[in-house]
Amino acid sequence: MVDDGIYEIRAMHSDKCLDVPHSCNKDEVEIIQYRCFNTTNQRWKITEGPDGYYEIRAMHSDKCLDVPKSSTADEVKIIQYRCFNTTNQRWKLTFKESITDPPHLPVVVISLGGSSSTDIHSVVEECAREYGYTLTLDGNWLQDKGNGVAGNRDARRIRDKINTLVSRNGGNKSNLSLLVIGKSAGGVLAWNTFKRHYGAIDDFHRSALVLVDPHGAVRKDGTAGPYCDRQDLWWPGGWSSNAHVLRVYTIYQHRDRPTGANFPDCKVYTNIRISESGITHDNIPSHARTCEMIRSALSFAREGQ
């Protein structure tokens, strides 16, 4: 129980939550299991009736868990539907234990410097320290760099480093979160790694991508590259649009060359352009908003906040 009469319902085999997809309010929406995110479409109001059976209502829609057309067949999809106090909306429950919030997740971190700068690594370490999370190089944290033009081989190298971190931290992505931070060419490399290998990245419980003045190019990209001289990044079709699963953060400037790429997509969680006097491609990692963004991404990866 998460509140008086309000419950989170988890599958014992997967530890995933009973979920109404996309917080939809419509009738006949099929119920699924999904990673638990403490959201109202995964919260259920359970009320006992006089016969000892229970009505289960989705908090976000106030609609009932329902067996369509009162079917008694196997493999019928459970839905939400307007509540009518009928037997196909009454459930026999066995309560085993109260549900508590899950512990903070361990986070594995990759930081990617630019082709001629590695200052982002010290910034990442300091911001993590301020947040209260200890990074251990070659333990839960690995470093690399971009080279100006990101290709398949570069993306595979970073994917393999991510897998190395997973193997060093229990081996199960579903019990870990991933945070990748890239500056300049490292930012474009980070974006390209997510673009090419998002299927593997989506196996993490949560993933966060932080791009700091991303600048460079991508080989064999016919959509919108190279990403320099004020060209924009774009949201690949295979990426999740669920902000409880993936969050992308971008901070960039156009006052100094090389300039960083904008990421003008509504699915980007935070996209900040720094326009103040004195901001440059070299000093943007040390800007207060950059560290604020890294701490926010780490908080999401670790706590889901």
PEGIUR-V212923 format. One record per run of one state. SS is the DSSP state (h for helix, s for strand, l for the rest). FROM is the first residue (numbers start at 1). LEN is the number of residues. If there is no record, write none. Layout:
ss:SS from:FROM len:LEN
ss:SS from:FROM len:LEN
This chain:
ss:l from:1 len:2
ss:s from:3 len:1
ss:l from:4 len:2
ss:s from:6 len:2
ss:l from:8 len:2
ss:s from:10 len:1
ss:l from:11 len:6
ss:s from:17 len:4
ss:h from:21 len:3
ss:l from:24 len:5
ss:s from:29 len:6
ss:l from:35 len:5
ss:h from:40 len:3
ss:l from:43 len:1
ss:s from:44 len:5
ss:l from:49 len:5
ss:s from:54 len:5
ss:l from:59 len:5
ss:s from:64 len:4
ss:h from:68 len:3
ss:l from:71 len:7
ss:s from:78 len:4
ss:l from:82 len:5
ss:h from:87 len:3
ss:l from:90 len:1
ss:s from:91 len:1
ss:l from:92 len:14
ss:s from:106 len:8
ss:l from:114 len:5
ss:h from:119 len:13
ss:l from:132 len:5
ss:s from:137 len:1
ss:l from:138 len:3
ss:s from:141 len:5
ss:l from:146 len:3
ss:s from:149 len:2
ss:l from:151 len:1
ss:h from:152 len:17
ss:l from:169 len:4
ss:h from:173 len:3
ss:s from:176 len:8
ss:l from:184 len:1
ss:h from:185 len:17
ss:l from:202 len:4
ss:s from:206 len:7
ss:l from:213 len:3
ss:s from:216 len:3
ss:l from:219 len:8
ss:s from:227 len:1
ss:l from:228 len:4
ss:s from:232 len:1
ss:l from:233 len:13
ss:s from:246 len:7
ss:l from:253 len:9
ss:s from:262 len:1
ss:l from:263 len:7
ss:s from:270 len:4
ss:l from:274 len:10
ss:h from:284 len:3
ss:l from:287 len:1
ss:h from:288 len:16
ss:l from:304 len:2
